[in-house]
Amino acid sequence: MKRALQSFLNHCIRTGGLTVVLPSGDRLTTGDGTGVPLVLTLHDSKAGRELFFHPQLALGELFMDGRLTVSGGSIYDLLELLGRNLHSLTPPQFGQIRLRFRNILDRWTRRNSERLSRSNVHHHYDIDDKIYELFLDSDRQYSCAYFETPDQDLEAAQLAKKRHVVAKLLVKPGMKTLDIGSGWGGMALYLANIAGADVTGVTLSPEQLKVASRRAGEKGLSSRVRFRLEDYRALSETFDRVVSVGMFEHVGLKDYDTFFNVICRCLKDDGVAVVHSIGRSDGRSAMNPWFAKYIFPGSYVPSLAEVFPSIENAGLIVTDVEILRLHYADTLAAWRTRFLARRGEAAALLGDRFCRMWEFYLAAGEAGFRYGGLMVFQIQLAKKIDTVPLKRDYIESEEERLREREAIVFNHTVAAE
C-alpha cells in the first residue's frame, strides 16, 4: 500500500510540496518542493486505503473525522495545492472507470420529487439557525456576492448582488414578483422595500420561512411581501417578474424542463425573469460525492449546454447571460474567514466534527471556484424578443436608480430608529 500511495501522490502532485506521514511513521514526499511545506498526517491504517481508492469522498470524510490532519497550513492550503495541480489529478486507471460510471449513473438517478426536495432542503437549511449568523452577512445572503471593487466588504458586495439582479428585472412599483427559493427573505424584502414590488416568496425550509416572515413583519412589509412553504411546481398564479437566486442548483438535472415550464407558466407575456445559479465552465460532470453526501444532497451543477435546451423547450427567450467567475471564490473566502473567527461558538452548538465538515465545505468550495471549473451564471429570460432594452447599458442606469432609492430608504430607517 505504501508503494501504491507514493505512486498515486507522484501522479497527482507535480507543483508544490507535500509530505504524507503514515501511521507507521513512514514519510512520503511528493512535488517539486516549492510553496508552503504542507504535511498531511494519516492517523490509522485504513485511511491510506480509503484515500487511494476513493479520494474525492475520503479526503473530506477523513478530515471531518479527525483521521487526517494538516500542518504547516490549513485544509484550504491543501485543497489549493490540489487545485494548482488539477491538470495532474485525472485518476489513474480504475479511477477513470469509476468517474465515467458516476457520470453515466448521475444522468439516470438525478430526479428530485417534492418529497425528496423537502428532505434535501431540510438536510442543509434546517440545522441550528444560529450557525448561519456566524458567517453570513446581516441580510443572510447565502449565494454568490457581487464584488464591484476588489476591496469591497461582504456586506456591500451582497447588497450589490441584490441590486445587480433587480436591475436586470426592470421592476416598476407595484409589479407582482415571484421569488423561487426565497431563503431567509433578503431578496424579496429588497424587491419590496427598494423596488416597490409586491412579492411572493416560496421555500421548502420551515426554518427559513419562519425567519423570512418575521423579518417582513419587523420591517412593516407584511402587506407587500408574503412567504409560503410551497414547492415551485405547485405554483399557478401569474407574475410580472420572476427571480430565482441560488435555488436552481437544487432542482436536479431531470427537472430542468419542469423548472423552466413553471417559469413560463407563471410569467406574464411581457414579463422578465432572472435565474442566478452555480454552473460549470468546463462541461458536464457528476457532483462531487462528498458534497452530494454531506452538504447538498440532490443537487447538480450544470454546464450551460445542459440548461439552454430546457429554456428553449419551455418557449422562453434568453435575453441576457452574464458569467460571474471569481466572485463566488471571494464570497466563500469571506465566509470561511468569518466562520473560523467564531468557530468556538459553532462547536458549542453542533460540535467539532460539524466544524471540520463546515470548514472543509467552505474551503473546497472556494478551491472549486478558483481552480475546478465552477462559475456562477445569471440568465435573463422573456417571452417576447423586445421586452428588455436592446443595449445592456440599462443595467447600469437601473443600478444607479436603485442606489438612490437605497439611500432614501436606509437613511429613513436609521432616522426612525
Summary of the structure (lengths in Angstrom):
residues: 417
radius of gyration: 22.6
end to end distance: 65.9
largest distance: 69.7
contacts: 1370
relative contact order: 0.12
helix: 52%
strand: 18%
